[in-house]
Amino acid sequence: MNRWQWVAAAAGLFGLNLCLTLQDVWPTPAVQWVGELSVEVAALMVLLAAMRLWRGKPAVSMGGLALVMVVLTLCRYAAITAPALYGRPINLYWDAPHFGNVLGMLTRVAPLWALVLGVIGLLVLLCLMWWVLRACLQAAVRPLHSPVVARVVVVVGLMLMAGYGLQRWRATGPDTPPYTEPVLSNWVTQARALARGWWGDDAALQLPASPPMRSGLRALNRADVLITFIESYGSSTVDLPAFRTALAPARQRLQAATRDTGREVVSTYVTSPTFGGNSWLAHITLLSGIRVDEPGRYAALMTRDRRTLGTAFTDNGYRSVGVMPGLRLAWPEGRFYHFDAIHDAAALAYKGPPFGWFVIPDQYSLAWFTAHELQPQSRQPVFAVFPTLGTHLPFRPTPPYQADWSRMLGATPYDEQPLQQALAETPQWLDMGASYVVAVDNALTMLSGWLHEHPDPSLVLVLLGDHQPASSVTGEGASWDVPVHVITGNKAVLAALRKAGFGEGLEPTRAPLARMEQLSALLLDAFDAP
């Protein structure tokens, strides 16, 4: 072999190692190499060298092996990028059923030409990856024609594999040389997660007994209660100085609307069972009083007949309803919640312009709920749960706020200019924070307007986040805490919540008061305060 073939062999080995040792440039989709080694590449070279010594040539196709390397590289990229952008690792059992929904969201928020170019670009990239990796393999294998080189590769490769094993075995000591966690170990983790989900053998899925979920609701005096889950509304809106400053005017408007309508607000933090997504885990956790932090437990609980937060209200003569604008398919399992009515997207019958993935503006849903559930004179008191959509990833386009609420229920809820400006907004995938702040500002502005539109101080409005936004928004190492605000003019409820640990105003003290499943009992106790 000449000098350039040795250079090519070294470059090929470097390329193979690079693909399986990439690290993320947090919090972006970009990647970098940080000087680590892949034990899988070492094992591969040992195997190829041993084949050369035993049979005279590797009995494998370089094209097929390059295809395997492409798959391993993609798995490596997914494993390092998901925590940076989303806030937790991928879990196939949790996430695979929602891949179709994500693709559907992309088709609704991205123009057709962008989707077509994206698919073409992805195919070209995969073909280029395969070609490059095949070239790397061919260059790396070429020196193995020499039996001496093949023996050296076997010895060095086994030493590297032994070094990795020693580092994994010992609890302390310097990590020299530095190794990357093997891609195949992530496959083992995913296989275990799938097995636990499919066969339900994991003891963690066993459901505890439900809390009593009973209350006389004496403090409410048959006043309406609306629990609003604000999508992706997390403690980062206060913890991050830039977000806190940008949202200060919106919070001031909400505080002023609270004061102007004869109400007060108390707040705290609770810890959500989920981060960056899977909102329904937070919903069922609050409404059942049981911590539900994975879809397996969610699915198991939905098959049971348990008391819920809504049951405590129906026991006291309330009409229990769910306002679910994001629900577009049949949802028979919704009977778990014991709602008297579920107002899904079809029932809301929105006729205005669609907005991105969520289609229905939250202001319309709130206006429809007010007109159909709160305004009728002869009715039961209402307990309602309303998960919003407007602050859902990718946060754009954000509907304009309509000050004239009477227009929201018509076919033309917006003037043409603000409508077109809003619809022209596109997701900013590399700067999600700015879009997030605009969406949260819109949600708080909408709620301020609704307090003026429905100035009944006896109503109890509970606002809480379901989870923090993805870590590409929150930053690295963000907590799982979400704000809880209770807005009402009911002095007994407010006094009970203050005694439980809620603080004044819209900015909670930093320590979380409880976990989300414990909030159910806190609220029911406050609603039954003497």
NURO-36911 format. One record per residue (C-alpha): x, y, z; residue in three letters. Coordinates in nm, 4 decimals, decimal comma. Example, Ala and Ser with C-alpha at 12.3 -4.5 7.8 and 13.67 -1.06 7.14 Angstrom:
REM NURO-36911
> east  north  up  aa
> 1,2300  -0,4500  0,7800  ALA
> 1,3670  -0,1060  0,7140  SER
//
This chain:
REM NURO-36911
> east  north  up  aa
> 0,0000  0,0000  0,0000  MET
> 0,1169  0,3502  -0,0770  ASN
> 0,1050  0,6512  0,1517  ARG
> -0,2274  0,7843  0,0159  TRP
> -0,4014  0,4517  0,0738  GLN
> -0,2918  0,4634  0,4366  TRP
> -0,4267  0,8200  0,4602  VAL
> -0,7541  0,7051  0,3026  ALA
> -0,7751  0,4151  0,5490  ALA
> -0,7247  0,6509  0,8433  ALA
> -0,9859  0,8894  0,7032  ALA
> -1,2278  0,5993  0,6554  GLY
> -1,1852  0,4862  1,0151  LEU
> -1,2310  0,8426  1,1350  PHE
> -1,5516  0,8779  0,9308  GLY
> -1,6984  0,5547  1,0673  LEU
> -1,6118  0,6551  1,4233  ASN
> -1,7482  1,0065  1,3685  LEU
> -2,0918  0,8843  1,2629  CYS
> -2,1430  0,6842  1,5827  LEU
> -1,9939  0,9366  1,8270  THR
> -2,1737  1,2562  1,7264  LEU
> -2,2940  1,4847  2,0041  GLN
> -2,5632  1,7499  1,9811  ASP
> -2,4987  2,1225  1,9701  VAL
> -2,7568  2,1949  2,2329  TRP
> -3,0359  2,3031  2,1820  PRO
> -3,0291  2,2794  1,8012  THR
> -3,0470  1,9976  1,5456  PRO
> -2,6760  2,0546  1,4720  ALA
> -2,4093  1,8011  1,5752  VAL
> -2,0401  1,8007  1,6620  GLN
> -1,7556  1,5573  1,7368  TRP
> -1,6007  1,5786  2,0826  VAL
> -1,3155  1,3304  2,0440  GLY
> -1,4873  1,0149  2,1701  GLU
> -1,4406  0,6572  2,0454  LEU
> -1,7031  0,4073  1,9320  SER
> -1,6642  0,0559  2,0716  VAL
> -1,8976  -0,0602  1,7932  GLU
> -1,6501  0,0533  1,5258  VAL
> -1,3711  -0,1245  1,7146  ALA
> -1,5804  -0,4436  1,7249  ALA
> -1,6601  -0,4098  1,3538  LEU
> -1,2919  -0,3795  1,2582  MET
> -1,2022  -0,6788  1,4763  VAL
> -1,4722  -0,8813  1,3023  LEU
> -1,3586  -0,7788  0,9516  LEU
> -0,9921  -0,8418  1,0349  ALA
> -1,0727  -1,1838  1,1833  ALA
> -1,2674  -1,2743  0,8697  MET
> -0,9689  -1,1718  0,6574  ARG
> -0,7343  -1,3928  0,8599  LEU
> -0,9738  -1,6879  0,8690  TRP
> -1,1283  -1,6894  0,5227  ARG
> -0,8967  -1,4668  0,3229  GLY
> -1,1616  -1,1958  0,2768  LYS
> -1,4557  -1,0444  0,4684  PRO
> -1,7681  -1,2441  0,3795  ALA
> -1,9890  -0,9362  0,3828  VAL
> -2,1079  -0,6846  0,1269  SER
> -1,9660  -0,3374  0,1766  MET
> -2,2908  -0,1948  0,0374  GLY
> -2,5002  -0,3904  0,2879  GLY
> -2,2672  -0,2981  0,5722  LEU
> -2,2890  0,0671  0,4673  ALA
> -2,6695  0,0417  0,4900  LEU
> -2,6376  -0,0892  0,8460  VAL
> -2,4074  0,2040  0,9272  MET
> -2,6643  0,4476  0,7874  VAL
> -2,9292  0,3029  1,0204  VAL
> -2,6932  0,3190  1,3186  LEU
> -2,6024  0,6791  1,2343  THR
> -2,9675  0,7824  1,2133  LEU
> -3,0378  0,6114  1,5454  CYS
> -2,7428  0,7917  1,7001  ARG
> -2,8700  1,1240  1,5686  TYR
> -3,2192  1,0634  1,7055  ALA
> -3,0820  0,9599  2,0447  ALA
> -2,8746  1,2765  2,0891  ILE
> -3,1117  1,5257  1,9269  THR
> -3,4383  1,4306  2,0991  ALA
> -3,3235  1,5335  2,4503  PRO
> -3,1815  1,8605  2,3164  ALA
> -3,4993  1,9616  2,1329  LEU
> -3,7699  1,7819  2,3285  TYR
> -3,6420  1,7465  2,6830  GLY
> -3,6362  1,3687  2,7197  ARG
> -3,5046  1,0669  2,5256  PRO
> -3,7152  0,8947  2,2630  ILE
> -3,9319  0,6106  2,3926  ASN
> -4,0687  0,4064  2,1044  LEU
> -4,3616  0,2741  2,3058  TYR
> -4,4641  0,6252  2,4045  TRP
> -4,3757  0,8099  2,0886  ASP
> -4,4226  0,5779  1,7902  ALA
> -4,8059  0,6019  1,7923  PRO
> -4,7739  0,9809  1,7573  HIS
> -4,5292  0,9940  1,4664  PHE
> -4,8260  1,0056  1,2283  GLY
> -4,9750  1,2996  1,4187  ASN
> -4,6442  1,4866  1,3943  VAL
> -4,6299  1,4268  1,0200  LEU
> -4,9897  1,5426  0,9953  GLY
> -4,9020  1,8593  1,1837  MET
> -4,6164  1,9261  0,9441  LEU
> -4,8446  1,8853  0,6423  THR
> -5,0800  2,1435  0,7893  ARG
> -4,8241  2,4058  0,8923  VAL
> -4,5820  2,3737  0,5973  ALA
> -4,6572  2,4500  0,2297  PRO
> -4,6663  2,1596  -0,0156  LEU
> -4,3556  2,2742  -0,2017  TRP
> -4,1559  2,2765  0,1217  ALA
> -4,2715  1,9227  0,2051  LEU
> -4,1797  1,7955  -0,1416  VAL
> -3,8374  1,9578  -0,1266  LEU
> -3,7897  1,8190  0,2217  GLY
> -3,8670  1,4621  0,1113  VAL
> -3,6377  1,4936  -0,1922  ILE
> -3,3631  1,6427  0,0218  GLY
> -3,3964  1,3615  0,2766  LEU
> -3,3684  1,0944  0,0061  LEU
> -3,0626  1,2652  -0,1435  VAL
> -2,9043  1,2914  0,2014  LEU
> -2,9625  0,9214  0,2745  LEU
> -2,8117  0,8205  -0,0597  CYS
> -2,5118  1,0468  0,0042  LEU
> -2,4668  0,9004  0,3535  MET
> -2,4704  0,5475  0,2115  TRP
> -2,2163  0,6345  -0,0578  TRP
> -1,9804  0,8068  0,1865  VAL
> -2,0037  0,5285  0,4446  LEU
> -1,9419  0,2609  0,1815  ARG
> -1,6322  0,4534  0,0699  ALA
> -1,5169  0,4760  0,4336  CYS
> -1,5615  0,1017  0,4805  LEU
> -1,3766  0,0165  0,1593  GLN
> -1,0866  0,2444  0,2552  ALA
> -1,0699  0,1093  0,6113  ALA
> -1,0775  -0,2555  0,4975  VAL
> -0,8092  -0,2203  0,2267  ARG
> -0,5056  -0,2484  0,4649  PRO
> -0,6471  -0,5770  0,5994  LEU
> -0,5117  -0,7525  0,2890  HIS
> -0,1883  -0,7718  0,4882  SER
> -0,2058  -1,0489  0,7532  PRO
> 0,0285  -0,8479  0,9763  VAL
> -0,2021  -0,5440  0,9666  VAL
> -0,5061  -0,7645  1,0229  ALA
> -0,3454  -0,9161  1,3355  ARG
> -0,2566  -0,5699  1,4672  VAL
> -0,6145  -0,4524  1,4096  VAL
> -0,7501  -0,7535  1,6009  VAL
> -0,5188  -0,6873  1,8966  VAL
> -0,5795  -0,3118  1,9095  VAL
> -0,9534  -0,3555  1,8617  GLY
> -0,9771  -0,6107  2,1421  LEU
> -0,7784  -0,3777  2,3685  MET
> -1,0230  -0,0940  2,2951  LEU
> -1,3193  -0,3216  2,3606  MET
> -1,1610  -0,4368  2,6879  ALA
> -1,1006  -0,0753  2,7860  GLY
> -1,4650  0,0069  2,7307  TYR
> -1,5715  -0,2957  2,9345  GLY
> -1,3403  -0,1959  3,2175  LEU
> -1,4798  0,1581  3,2230  GLN
> -1,8351  0,0239  3,2386  ARG
> -1,7446  -0,2236  3,5112  TRP
> -1,5682  0,0117  3,7493  ARG
> -1,7655  0,2792  3,9326  ALA
> -1,4899  0,5422  3,9500  THR
> -1,1759  0,6381  3,7692  GLY
> -1,0712  0,8444  3,4685  PRO
> -1,2492  0,7765  3,1403  ASP
> -0,9411  0,7445  2,9203  THR
> -0,9859  0,6983  2,6356  PRO
> -1,3365  0,8494  2,6256  PRO
> -1,6063  0,6224  2,4806  TYR
> -1,9505  0,7076  2,3493  THR
> -2,2486  0,5072  2,4714  GLU
> -2,3063  0,2404  2,2043  PRO
> -2,6022  0,2877  1,9719  VAL
> -2,6958  -0,0773  2,0211  LEU
> -2,7413  -0,0207  2,3956  SER
> -3,0146  0,2285  2,3095  ASN
> -3,1782  -0,0445  2,0999  TRP
> -3,1786  -0,2695  2,4054  VAL
> -3,3391  0,0076  2,6100  THR
> -3,6078  0,0603  2,3464  GLN
> -3,6738  -0,3137  2,3245  ALA
> -3,7262  -0,3291  2,6998  ARG
> -3,9636  -0,0322  2,6854  ALA
> -4,1639  -0,1981  2,4094  LEU
> -4,1769  -0,5250  2,6017  ALA
> -4,2994  -0,3517  2,9163  ARG
> -4,5649  -0,1676  2,7182  GLY
> -4,6880  -0,4652  2,5185  TRP
> -4,6901  -0,7246  2,7943  TRP
> -4,7472  -0,4965  3,0909  GLY
> -4,5040  -0,6816  3,3157  ASP
> -4,3503  -0,3685  3,4641  ASP
> -4,4588  -0,3237  3,8244  ALA
> -4,4504  0,0527  3,7665  ALA
> -4,7700  0,0199  3,5639  LEU
> -4,9626  -0,1155  3,8623  GLN
> -5,2205  0,1459  3,9585  LEU
> -5,2601  0,2671  4,3156  PRO
> -5,5977  0,3178  4,4772  ALA
> -5,7764  0,6365  4,3808  SER
> -5,7974  0,9209  4,6333  PRO
> -6,1471  0,9812  4,7759  PRO
> -6,2349  1,2585  4,5276  MET
> -6,5226  1,3710  4,7492  ARG
> -6,6145  1,7192  4,8654  SER
> -6,9195  1,9045  4,9855  GLY
> -6,8072  2,2107  4,7825  LEU
> -6,9583  2,4318  5,0522  ARG
> -6,7317  2,7297  4,9807  ALA
> -6,8395  2,7409  4,6151  LEU
> -7,2078  2,7955  4,6928  ASN
> -7,2872  2,6398  4,3492  ARG
> -7,0582  2,8795  4,1611  ALA
> -6,9171  2,7697  3,8228  ASP
> -6,5648  2,6266  3,8061  VAL
> -6,3478  2,6308  3,4917  LEU
> -6,0149  2,4470  3,4873  ILE
> -5,8056  2,5645  3,1918  THR
> -5,4916  2,3746  3,0977  PHE
> -5,2716  2,6227  2,9111  ILE
> -5,0693  2,4127  2,6683  GLU
> -4,6915  2,4231  2,7340  SER
> -4,7285  2,6923  3,0015  TYR
> -4,4309  2,6225  3,2252  GLY
> -4,2227  2,7818  3,4955  SER
> -3,9794  2,8965  3,2252  SER
> -4,2169  3,1879  3,1617  THR
> -4,0969  3,3210  3,4976  VAL
> -3,7586  3,1534  3,5450  ASP
> -3,6043  3,2806  3,2197  LEU
> -3,5396  3,6558  3,2496  PRO
> -3,6037  3,7235  2,8799  ALA
> -3,9398  3,5427  2,8901  PHE
> -4,0379  3,7060  3,2188  ARG
> -3,9654  4,0524  3,0820  THR
> -4,1435  3,9920  2,7525  ALA
> -4,4552  3,8537  2,9246  LEU
> -4,4697  4,1184  3,1982  ALA
> -4,7209  4,3422  3,0090  PRO
> -4,9539  4,0463  2,9459  ALA
> -4,9403  3,9455  3,3116  ARG
> -5,0103  4,3047  3,4133  GLN
> -5,3180  4,3073  3,1893  ARG
> -5,4410  3,9829  3,3431  LEU
> -5,3766  4,1156  3,6937  GLN
> -5,5653  4,4374  3,6092  ALA
> -5,8585  4,2442  3,4605  ALA
> -5,8695  4,0359  3,7784  THR
> -5,8795  4,3457  3,9969  ARG
> -6,1238  4,5390  3,7751  ASP
> -6,3802  4,2573  3,7869  THR
> -6,3772  4,2224  4,1650  GLY
> -6,1532  3,9196  4,1767  ARG
> -5,8181  3,8231  4,3254  GLU
> -5,5511  3,5769  4,2137  VAL
> -5,3297  3,3386  4,4082  VAL
> -5,0597  3,1211  4,2526  SER
> -4,8147  2,8395  4,3124  THR
> -4,6128  2,5796  4,1226  TYR
> -4,6862  2,2100  4,0911  VAL
> -4,4673  1,9469  3,9296  THR
> -4,6050  1,8006  3,6098  SER
> -4,5752  1,4271  3,5317  PRO
> -4,4517  1,5067  3,1795  THR
> -4,2174  1,7433  2,9986  PHE
> -4,2311  1,8920  2,6500  GLY
> -4,5381  1,6969  2,5366  GLY
> -4,7861  1,4173  2,6158  ASN
> -5,0314  1,6692  2,7591  SER
> -5,2953  1,4042  2,8282  TRP
> -5,0724  1,2590  3,1012  LEU
> -5,1034  1,5865  3,2918  ALA
> -5,4791  1,6058  3,2293  HIS
> -5,5521  1,2598  3,3657  ILE
> -5,3096  1,3091  3,6548  THR
> -5,4985  1,6122  3,7820  LEU
> -5,8462  1,4770  3,7128  LEU
> -5,7791  1,1324  3,8636  SER
> -5,5491  1,2298  4,1493  GLY
> -5,3088  0,9514  4,0381  ILE
> -4,9646  1,0226  3,8960  ARG
> -4,9717  0,9073  3,5339  VAL
> -4,6269  0,9581  3,3863  ASP
> -4,6274  0,7139  3,0938  GLU
> -4,8771  0,5983  2,8296  PRO
> -4,8834  0,2430  2,9624  GLY
> -5,0221  0,3601  3,2940  ARG
> -5,2535  0,6012  3,1107  TYR
> -5,3973  0,3194  2,8989  ALA
> -5,4384  0,0972  3,2044  ALA
> -5,6153  0,3669  3,4070  LEU
> -5,8526  0,4543  3,1230  MET
> -5,9903  0,0986  3,1357  THR
> -6,0893  0,1351  3,5023  ARG
> -6,3986  0,2907  3,6550  ASP
> -6,2527  0,5359  3,9043  ARG
> -6,3787  0,8478  4,0716  ARG
> -6,2438  1,1675  3,9172  THR
> -6,2428  1,5359  3,9968  LEU
> -6,5566  1,5692  3,7850  GLY
> -6,7321  1,3028  3,9936  THR
> -6,6982  1,5201  4,3033  ALA
> -6,8865  1,7956  4,1201  PHE
> -7,1608  1,5792  3,9696  THR
> -7,2245  1,4418  4,3204  ASP
> -7,3168  1,7997  4,4136  ASN
> -7,5513  1,8672  4,1230  GLY
> -7,3004  2,0149  3,8789  TYR
> -7,2987  1,9645  3,5034  ARG
> -6,9522  1,8333  3,4143  SER
> -6,8223  1,9124  3,0647  VAL
> -6,5028  1,8838  2,8665  GLY
> -6,4234  2,1506  2,6071  VAL
> -6,1857  1,9645  2,3746  MET
> -6,1124  2,1588  2,0527  PRO
> -5,8171  1,9330  1,9768  GLY
> -6,0337  1,6200  1,9762  LEU
> -6,1175  1,5297  1,6165  ARG
> -6,1785  1,1547  1,6352  LEU
> -6,4136  0,9329  1,8317  ALA
> -6,3001  0,9084  2,1937  TRP
> -6,5011  0,6360  2,3681  PRO
> -6,2455  0,6098  2,6489  GLU
> -6,3417  0,9653  2,7463  GLY
> -6,6190  0,8117  2,9549  ARG
> -6,3503  0,7539  3,2199  PHE
> -6,3798  1,1206  3,3155  TYR
> -6,7573  1,0989  3,3730  HIS
> -6,8258  1,4172  3,1755  PHE
> -7,1924  1,4889  3,1064  ASP
> -7,0850  1,6282  2,7693  ALA
> -6,7633  1,6417  2,5648  ILE
> -6,7534  1,9342  2,3232  HIS
> -6,5060  1,8172  2,0612  ASP
> -6,4018  1,9898  1,7376  ALA
> -6,7165  1,8737  1,5578  ALA
> -6,9461  1,9989  1,8340  ALA
> -6,7724  2,3374  1,8442  LEU
> -6,8468  2,3754  1,4699  ALA
> -6,5852  2,6415  1,4014  TYR
> -6,6485  2,8150  1,0677  LYS
> -6,3654  3,0697  1,0654  GLY
> -6,0180  3,0451  0,9089  PRO
> -5,8039  2,7525  1,0330  PRO
> -5,4830  2,8247  1,2214  PHE
> -5,1990  2,5816  1,1685  GLY
> -5,2051  2,2480  1,3433  TRP
> -5,4698  2,3415  1,6015  PHE
> -5,7229  2,4855  1,3486  VAL
> -5,9596  2,6265  1,6128  ILE
> -5,8503  2,9434  1,7982  PRO
> -5,8776  2,9166  2,1763  ASP
> -6,0724  3,2410  2,1858  GLN
> -6,3450  3,0817  1,9742  TYR
> -6,3604  2,7748  2,2018  SER
> -6,3912  2,9952  2,5092  LEU
> -6,6563  3,2125  2,3437  ALA
> -6,8545  2,9033  2,2367  TRP
> -6,8328  2,7545  2,5865  PHE
> -6,9524  3,0808  2,7408  THR
> -7,2491  3,1082  2,5033  ALA
> -7,3615  2,7468  2,5300  HIS
> -7,2801  2,6550  2,8897  GLU
> -7,2561  2,9702  3,1025  LEU
> -7,5076  3,2141  2,9565  GLN
> -7,8275  3,0058  2,9659  PRO
> -8,0274  3,1278  3,2637  GLN
> -8,1999  2,8098  3,3799  SER
> -7,9181  2,5610  3,4275  ARG
> -7,7094  2,3614  3,6683  GLN
> -7,3801  2,5034  3,7905  PRO
> -7,1000  2,4028  3,5546  VAL
> -6,7684  2,2296  3,6127  PHE
> -6,5613  2,2467  3,2936  ALA
> -6,2157  2,1371  3,1771  VAL
> -6,0641  2,3218  2,8813  PHE
> -5,7220  2,2225  2,7380  PRO
> -5,6071  2,5052  2,5114  THR
> -5,4246  2,4626  2,1795  LEU
> -5,2788  2,8009  2,0826  GLY
> -4,9501  2,7559  2,2703  THR
> -4,8796  2,4170  2,1170  HIS
> -4,5533  2,3558  1,9322  LEU
> -4,4648  2,5030  1,6771  PRO
> -4,6512  2,8077  1,8263  PHE
> -4,7213  2,9684  1,4871  ARG
> -4,9346  3,0967  1,3288  PRO
> -5,0802  3,2719  1,6337  THR
> -5,4405  3,3924  1,5927  PRO
> -5,4918  3,7659  1,6469  PRO
> -5,6834  3,8666  1,9569  TYR
> -6,0356  3,9845  1,8748  GLN
> -6,1514  4,2507  2,1220  ALA
> -6,5111  4,2167  1,9975  ASP
> -6,5968  3,8747  2,1368  TRP
> -6,9377  3,8738  1,9676  SER
> -6,7631  3,8304  1,6309  ARG
> -6,5853  3,5115  1,7314  MET
> -6,8858  3,2870  1,6760  LEU
> -6,9427  3,4089  1,3198  GLY
> -6,7806  3,3033  0,9927  ALA
> -6,5585  3,6146  0,9777  THR
> -6,4166  3,6586  1,3286  PRO
> -6,1208  3,8718  1,2163  TYR
> -6,0544  4,1737  1,0011  ASP
> -5,8650  4,0916  0,6835  GLU
> -5,5363  4,2689  0,7603  GLN
> -5,4604  4,1145  1,1031  PRO
> -5,5827  3,7796  0,9725  LEU
> -5,3438  3,7769  0,6784  GLN
> -5,0570  3,8956  0,8970  GLN
> -5,1216  3,6095  1,1385  ALA
> -5,1570  3,3443  0,8690  LEU
> -4,8313  3,4612  0,7084  ALA
> -4,6394  3,3600  1,0213  GLU
> -4,4347  3,0438  0,9798  THR
> -4,2695  2,8268  1,2456  PRO
> -3,9198  2,9383  1,3406  GLN
> -3,7697  2,5971  1,4077  TRP
> -3,4293  2,7309  1,5114  LEU
> -3,5666  3,0044  1,7414  ASP
> -3,8732  2,8582  1,9099  MET
> -3,8466  3,0830  2,2152  GLY
> -3,9595  3,4004  2,0376  ALA
> -4,2638  3,2256  1,8896  SER
> -4,3444  3,0682  2,2250  TYR
> -4,3497  3,4021  2,4042  VAL
> -4,5871  3,5497  2,1433  VAL
> -4,8220  3,2518  2,1801  ALA
> -4,8256  3,2707  2,5626  VAL
> -4,8772  3,6475  2,5459  ASP
> -5,1797  3,5859  2,3218  ASN
> -5,3209  3,3293  2,5659  ALA
> -5,2880  3,5614  2,8663  LEU
> -5,4381  3,8503  2,6677  THR
> -5,7319  3,6315  2,5679  MET
> -5,7955  3,5332  2,9301  LEU
> -5,7793  3,8984  3,0377  SER
> -6,0453  3,9835  2,7798  GLY
> -6,2619  3,6908  2,8873  TRP
> -6,2630  3,8067  3,2503  LEU
> -6,4155  4,1344  3,1308  HIS
> -6,6617  3,9504  2,9061  GLU
> -6,7725  3,7236  3,1914  HIS
> -6,7382  3,9424  3,5021  PRO
> -6,8992  3,6990  3,7480  ASP
> -6,6682  3,7184  4,0524  PRO
> -6,8148  3,4015  4,2051  SER
> -6,6766  3,1884  3,9195  LEU
> -6,3551  3,0048  4,0057  VAL
> -6,1056  3,0060  3,7182  LEU
> -5,8125  2,7672  3,7617  VAL
> -5,5297  2,8260  3,5126  LEU
> -5,2381  2,5844  3,4998  LEU
> -4,9795  2,4570  3,2600  GLY
> -4,9898  2,0968  3,1511  ASP
> -4,6121  2,0806  3,1096  HIS
> -4,3058  2,2854  3,0234  GLN
> -4,2375  2,3514  2,6540  PRO
> -3,9661  2,1490  2,4813  ALA
> -3,6113  2,1995  2,6039  SER
> -3,5254  2,3845  2,2828  SER
> -3,7392  2,6592  2,4420  VAL
> -3,6715  2,6170  2,8140  THR
> -3,2968  2,5630  2,8065  GLY
> -3,0970  2,2752  2,9462  GLU
> -3,1838  2,1298  3,2842  GLY
> -3,5226  2,3000  3,3195  ALA
> -3,7560  2,1854  3,5978  SER
> -4,0840  2,0052  3,5352  TRP
> -4,2777  2,2690  3,7296  ASP
> -4,5815  2,4530  3,5943  VAL
> -4,7669  2,7567  3,7320  PRO
> -5,1128  2,7304  3,8844  VAL
> -5,3290  3,0444  3,9163  HIS
> -5,6699  3,0540  4,0839  VAL
> -5,8734  3,3634  3,9960  ILE
> -6,1978  3,4302  4,1810  THR
> -6,3819  3,6706  4,4050  GLY
> -6,4697  3,3890  4,6467  ASN
> -6,3049  3,4934  4,9737  LYS
> -6,3384  3,1544  5,1416  ALA
> -6,1688  2,9697  4,8543  VAL
> -5,8906  3,2274  4,8378  LEU
> -5,8302  3,2103  5,2129  ALA
> -5,8138  2,8309  5,2041  ALA
> -5,5639  2,8334  4,9178  LEU
> -5,3455  3,0918  5,0917  ARG
> -5,3471  2,8704  5,4008  LYS
> -5,2453  2,5729  5,1847  ALA
> -4,9428  2,7633  5,0537  GLY
> -5,0558  2,9638  4,7514  PHE
> -4,9001  3,3082  4,7190  GLY
> -5,0410  3,6413  4,6049  GLU
> -5,0367  3,7498  4,2410  GLY
> -4,9441  3,5815  3,9152  LEU
> -4,5783  3,5024  3,9898  GLU
> -4,5464  3,2037  4,2254  PRO
> -4,2662  3,1618  4,4723  THR
> -4,0096  2,9248  4,3274  ARG
> -4,0549  2,6135  4,5418  ALA
> -4,3321  2,3877  4,4036  PRO
> -4,6158  2,3363  4,6499  LEU
> -4,6973  1,9818  4,5409  ALA
> -4,7024  1,7366  4,2545  ARG
> -4,9887  1,7702  4,0071  MET
> -5,1790  1,4669  4,1370  GLU
> -5,1816  1,6268  4,4832  GLN
> -5,3374  1,9470  4,3479  LEU
> -5,6742  1,7715  4,3088  SER
> -5,7130  1,7245  4,6845  ALA
> -5,5860  2,0777  4,7547  LEU
> -5,8545  2,2254  4,5294  LEU
> -6,1346  2,0076  4,6638  LEU
> -6,0392  2,0975  5,0223  ASP
> -6,0392  2,4683  4,9346  ALA
> -6,3771  2,4381  4,7600  PHE
> -6,5203  2,2812  5,0767  ASP
> -6,3706  2,5355  5,3163  ALA
> -6,6173  2,6676  5,5763  PRO
//
